[in-house]
Amino acid sequence: MWLSRYKSIFHHIPLHRSSYFRSLSASRFCTDTSEMSLSSTKTIVSEIDSMISMLDSSPKNKKESTQQSKQQKQSKQSDADEKAAEELNAGRTAGTAPNDCSLAIDDRVRIAASVGEECITQEELHTLLSKKRTRPIAYDGFEPSGRMHIAQGILKAINVNKLTSVGCDFVFWVADWFALLNNKMGGDLQAIRTVGQYMIEVWKAAGMDMQHVYFRWCSDDINAHSNEYWLRVIEISKMFSVTRTKRCCTILGRSESGDMPTANLMYACMQCADIFFLKADICQLGMDQRKVNMLAREYAKQLNLSDDGGSKRKSKKRKKSEGTVHPPVVISHHMLMGLKQGQEKMSKSMTDSAIFMEDSVDDVRRKIKKAYGPPGVVEANPILDYTEHLVFGKFDTFTVQRKPDNGGPITYTSYQQLEDDYKNERLHPADLKPALANAINDMIEPVRLHFKNDKHARNLLAQVKKLQVTR
């Protein structure tokens, strides 16, 4: 019985391991157990046990075992994330429901365009919202790269709600592979996936109307439709020169000048391809992503010129069944400033320059109190920046409590009123800052409660806080 068992094990040992057993004579593995004594059989079993133990304890095999275990863990995590995303999307597919034209078209265009610091173009946006038969798809992509700040949380929720209110479906592209290309979280894909799960939990609690919001994981979708995706990436990379593509690499938060990894060029081509892979009609990303969105518009126009015979591009004409590729409408939102003087946007690696979505009440008050905001100065003032884009982006009115000696409480019905008072020093930062801190605390309180009361969310946050954020 023992001999049969070990013969079976021997035949399933990989080739590089089985060589260790060739020193045993063939007679020891004879099929007729009657030729061997019980003591001989026990000796063979003991020798084989010893050799297997030696092989399993070798550094090479330990490394192989660790890698296999890690790959299995990542595969299981990916399956779990995909299942969670499917449950979150509730079997829905973006852009399949009929276009909701219940709101007047001029109002729909005005509200959608108000999301952006720039809209390219309003005429195309008008045509899209009025003519498309199904709900237009807007998208934004996020690298999972650490804790989420209020620009990604509150401002994103405000913008998403505006777009869904005018009849758009909004797709969040959780760009885990892009984070890997950009060396976020030290290039650890499992850490990146964990942060991606955490981000979804934040958005769920951030006050978004989730009825028309969808989440898609980059790695899962690309693996499922690899031929379609990579052919598009190849086509884009063939269409544009290195110099043209390199100009887009600032989207990674890196400088365009100097040497850079080839991954940066690949990143730009992939992000351009994302737009068409997701069938997005609207690119609703920050101003820092403008260059690659314009590349996508240029790509679509050149592609359509080629189909009409108006271009010398060498690639084959597209099949009629593939249809016209429309340039996406680009609605680029404002980038919230960092809290310190001269910071054009928040930095996750400088924790006091950003307010995070699970910061405590006292953390928010402390950060706002220390923030740059000199009296009478409206340029590059983060306090005014947050008031305009967060407070008046979400509420119609804003009340600042003041002592009677300073004029008493005052309620503003527009940001411009508040800015005029601040500029003329009728409103002092010592009064504005506490009011702003209270407003932000009210906005992020539901997120705090979610991470306090939901066990899954709480565990994710604990893991994310332990991870090292890399730029």
Secondary structure in CASP SS format (residue, H / E / C, confidence):
PFRMAT SS
TARGET T0000
AUTHOR 0000-0000-0000
METHOD secondary structure of the structure
MODEL  1
M C 1.00
W H 1.00
L H 1.00
S H 1.00
R H 1.00
Y H 1.00
K H 1.00
S H 1.00
I H 1.00
F H 1.00
H H 1.00
H C 1.00
I C 1.00
P C 1.00
L H 1.00
H H 1.00
R H 1.00
S H 1.00
S H 1.00
Y H 1.00
F H 1.00
R H 1.00
S H 1.00
L C 1.00
S C 1.00
A H 1.00
S H 1.00
R H 1.00
F H 1.00
C C 1.00
T C 1.00
D C 1.00
T H 1.00
S H 1.00
E H 1.00
M C 1.00
S C 1.00
L H 1.00
S H 1.00
S H 1.00
T H 1.00
K H 1.00
T H 1.00
I H 1.00
V H 1.00
S H 1.00
E H 1.00
I H 1.00
D H 1.00
S H 1.00
M H 1.00
I H 1.00
S H 1.00
M H 1.00
L H 1.00
D H 1.00
S C 1.00
S C 1.00
P H 1.00
K H 1.00
N H 1.00
K H 1.00
K H 1.00
E H 1.00
S H 1.00
T H 1.00
Q H 1.00
Q H 1.00
S H 1.00
K H 1.00
Q H 1.00
Q H 1.00
K H 1.00
Q H 1.00
S H 1.00
K H 1.00
Q H 1.00
S H 1.00
D H 1.00
A H 1.00
D H 1.00
E H 1.00
K H 1.00
A H 1.00
A H 1.00
E H 1.00
E H 1.00
L H 1.00
N H 1.00
A C 1.00
G C 1.00
R C 1.00
T C 1.00
A C 1.00
G C 1.00
T C 1.00
A C 1.00
P E 1.00
N C 1.00
D C 1.00
C C 1.00
S C 1.00
L C 1.00
A C 1.00
I H 1.00
D H 1.00
D H 1.00
R H 1.00
V H 1.00
R H 1.00
I H 1.00
A H 1.00
A H 1.00
S C 1.00
V C 1.00
G C 1.00
E C 1.00
E E 1.00
C E 1.00
I E 1.00
T C 1.00
Q H 1.00
E H 1.00
E H 1.00
L H 1.00
H H 1.00
T H 1.00
L H 1.00
L H 1.00
S H 1.00
K H 1.00
K C 1.00
R C 1.00
T E 1.00
R C 1.00
P C 1.00
I E 1.00
A E 1.00
Y E 1.00
D E 1.00
G E 1.00
F E 1.00
E C 1.00
P C 1.00
S C 1.00
G C 1.00
R C 1.00
M C 1.00
H E 1.00
I C 1.00
A H 1.00
Q H 1.00
G H 1.00
I H 1.00
L H 1.00
K H 1.00
A H 1.00
I H 1.00
N H 1.00
V H 1.00
N H 1.00
K H 1.00
L H 1.00
T H 1.00
S H 1.00
V C 1.00
G C 1.00
C C 1.00
D E 1.00
F E 1.00
V E 1.00
F E 1.00
W E 1.00
V E 1.00
A C 1.00
D H 1.00
W H 1.00
F H 1.00
A H 1.00
L H 1.00
L H 1.00
N C 1.00
N C 1.00
K H 1.00
M H 1.00
G H 1.00
G H 1.00
D C 1.00
L H 1.00
Q H 1.00
A H 1.00
I H 1.00
R H 1.00
T H 1.00
V H 1.00
G H 1.00
Q H 1.00
Y H 1.00
M H 1.00
I H 1.00
E H 1.00
V H 1.00
W H 1.00
K H 1.00
A H 1.00
A C 1.00
G C 1.00
M C 1.00
D C 1.00
M H 1.00
Q H 1.00
H H 1.00
V E 1.00
Y E 1.00
F E 1.00
R E 1.00
W E 1.00
C H 1.00
S H 1.00
D H 1.00
D H 1.00
I H 1.00
N H 1.00
A H 1.00
H C 1.00
S H 1.00
N H 1.00
E H 1.00
Y H 1.00
W H 1.00
L H 1.00
R H 1.00
V H 1.00
I H 1.00
E H 1.00
I H 1.00
S H 1.00
K H 1.00
M H 1.00
F C 1.00
S C 1.00
V H 1.00
T H 1.00
R H 1.00
T H 1.00
K H 1.00
R H 1.00
C H 1.00
C H 1.00
T H 1.00
I H 1.00
L H 1.00
G C 1.00
R C 1.00
S C 1.00
E C 1.00
S C 1.00
G C 1.00
D C 1.00
M C 1.00
P C 1.00
T H 1.00
A H 1.00
N H 1.00
L H 1.00
M H 1.00
Y H 1.00
A H 1.00
C H 1.00
M H 1.00
Q H 1.00
C H 1.00
A H 1.00
D H 1.00
I H 1.00
F H 1.00
F H 1.00
L C 1.00
K C 1.00
A C 1.00
D C 1.00
I E 1.00
C E 1.00
Q C 1.00
L C 1.00
G E 1.00
M H 1.00
D H 1.00
Q H 1.00
R H 1.00
K H 1.00
V H 1.00
N H 1.00
M H 1.00
L H 1.00
A H 1.00
R H 1.00
E H 1.00
Y H 1.00
A H 1.00
K H 1.00
Q H 1.00
L H 1.00
N H 1.00
L H 1.00
S H 1.00
D H 1.00
D C 1.00
G C 1.00
G C 1.00
S C 1.00
K C 1.00
R C 1.00
K C 1.00
S C 1.00
K C 1.00
K C 1.00
R C 1.00
K C 1.00
K H 1.00
S H 1.00
E H 1.00
G C 1.00
T C 1.00
V C 1.00
H C 1.00
P C 1.00
P C 1.00
V E 1.00
V E 1.00
I E 1.00
S E 1.00
H E 1.00
H C 1.00
M C 1.00
L C 1.00
M C 1.00
G C 1.00
L C 1.00
K C 1.00
Q C 1.00
G C 1.00
Q C 1.00
E C 1.00
K C 1.00
M C 1.00
S C 1.00
K C 1.00
S C 1.00
M C 1.00
T H 1.00
D H 1.00
S H 1.00
A C 1.00
I C 1.00
F E 1.00
M C 1.00
E C 1.00
D C 1.00
S C 1.00
V H 1.00
D H 1.00
D H 1.00
V H 1.00
R H 1.00
R H 1.00
K H 1.00
I H 1.00
K H 1.00
K H 1.00
A C 1.00
Y C 1.00
G C 1.00
P C 1.00
P C 1.00
G C 1.00
V C 1.00
V C 1.00
E C 1.00
A C 1.00
N C 1.00
P H 1.00
I H 1.00
L H 1.00
D H 1.00
Y H 1.00
T H 1.00
E H 1.00
H H 1.00
L H 1.00
V H 1.00
F H 1.00
G H 1.00
K H 1.00
F C 1.00
D C 1.00
T C 1.00
F E 1.00
T E 1.00
V E 1.00
Q C 1.00
R C 1.00
K C 1.00
P H 1.00
D H 1.00
N H 1.00
G C 1.00
G C 1.00
P C 1.00
I E 1.00
T E 1.00
Y E 1.00
T C 1.00
S C 1.00
Y H 1.00
Q H 1.00
Q H 1.00
L H 1.00
E H 1.00
D H 1.00
D H 1.00
Y H 1.00
K H 1.00
N C 1.00
E C 1.00
R C 1.00
L C 1.00
H C 1.00
P H 1.00
A H 1.00
D H 1.00
L H 1.00
K H 1.00
P H 1.00
A H 1.00
L H 1.00
A H 1.00
N H 1.00
A H 1.00
I H 1.00
N H 1.00
D H 1.00
M H 1.00
I H 1.00
E H 1.00
P H 1.00
V H 1.00
R H 1.00
L H 1.00
H H 1.00
F H 1.00
K H 1.00
N H 1.00
D C 1.00
K H 1.00
H H 1.00
A H 1.00
R H 1.00
N H 1.00
L H 1.00
L H 1.00
A H 1.00
Q H 1.00
V H 1.00
K H 1.00
K H 1.00
L C 1.00
Q C 1.00
V C 1.00
T C 1.00
R C 1.00
END
